Amino acid sequence: MAEILSLSKARKAKARAAKEQAAAENRTKFGRTKAERQHVEAVRNLSEKRLDDLKREE
């Protein structure tokens, strides 16, 4: 004999699982590690500093 299920609970659990799956996909697609963010920031700061150093003062 089959188990009795609450359809609303099953539907909510399915929706929760789908949201978690989408969140995991977004984390891999858009997420960056802290080290990657720091590296990009350091490179940006270095390039800005070089540009400022090369500017002529009038």
C-alpha positions as CSV (number, residue, x, y, z in Angstrom):
1,M,0.0,0.0,0.0
2,A,1.3,3.5,-0.8
3,E,2.2,6.1,1.7
4,I,-0.2,9.0,2.3
5,L,1.4,12.3,1.2
6,S,0.5,15.8,1.8
7,L,0.4,17.3,-1.7
8,S,1.1,20.8,-0.5
9,K,4.2,19.7,1.4
10,A,5.4,17.8,-1.5
11,R,4.8,20.7,-3.9
12,K,6.7,23.1,-1.5
13,A,9.6,20.6,-1.1
14,K,9.9,20.3,-4.9
15,A,9.9,24.1,-5.3
16,R,12.5,24.5,-2.5
17,A,14.7,21.9,-4.3
18,A,14.3,23.7,-7.6
19,K,15.3,27.1,-6.0
20,E,18.3,25.5,-4.4
21,Q,19.4,24.0,-7.7
22,A,19.1,27.4,-9.4
23,A,21.0,29.0,-6.6
24,A,23.8,26.5,-7.0
25,E,24.0,27.1,-10.7
26,N,24.2,30.9,-10.1
27,R,26.9,30.5,-7.6
28,T,29.1,28.6,-10.1
29,K,28.2,31.0,-12.9
30,F,28.5,34.4,-11.2
31,G,30.4,33.7,-8.0
32,R,34.0,34.6,-7.5
33,T,36.3,33.7,-4.6
34,K,37.6,36.3,-2.2
35,A,41.1,35.8,-3.6
36,E,39.9,36.5,-7.1
37,R,38.1,39.7,-6.0
38,Q,41.2,40.9,-4.1
39,H,43.4,40.2,-7.2
40,V,41.1,42.1,-9.5
41,E,41.0,45.0,-7.0
42,A,44.8,45.1,-6.7
43,V,45.3,45.0,-10.5
44,R,42.8,47.9,-10.9
45,N,44.5,49.9,-8.2
46,L,47.9,49.3,-9.7
47,S,46.8,50.4,-13.1
48,E,45.2,53.6,-11.7
49,K,48.4,54.4,-9.9
50,R,50.5,54.0,-13.0
51,L,48.1,56.2,-14.9
52,D,48.2,58.9,-12.3
53,D,52.0,58.7,-12.2
54,L,52.2,59.3,-15.9
55,K,50.0,62.3,-15.9
56,R,51.7,65.7,-16.4
57,E,51.0,68.4,-14.0
58,E,50.4,71.8,-15.6
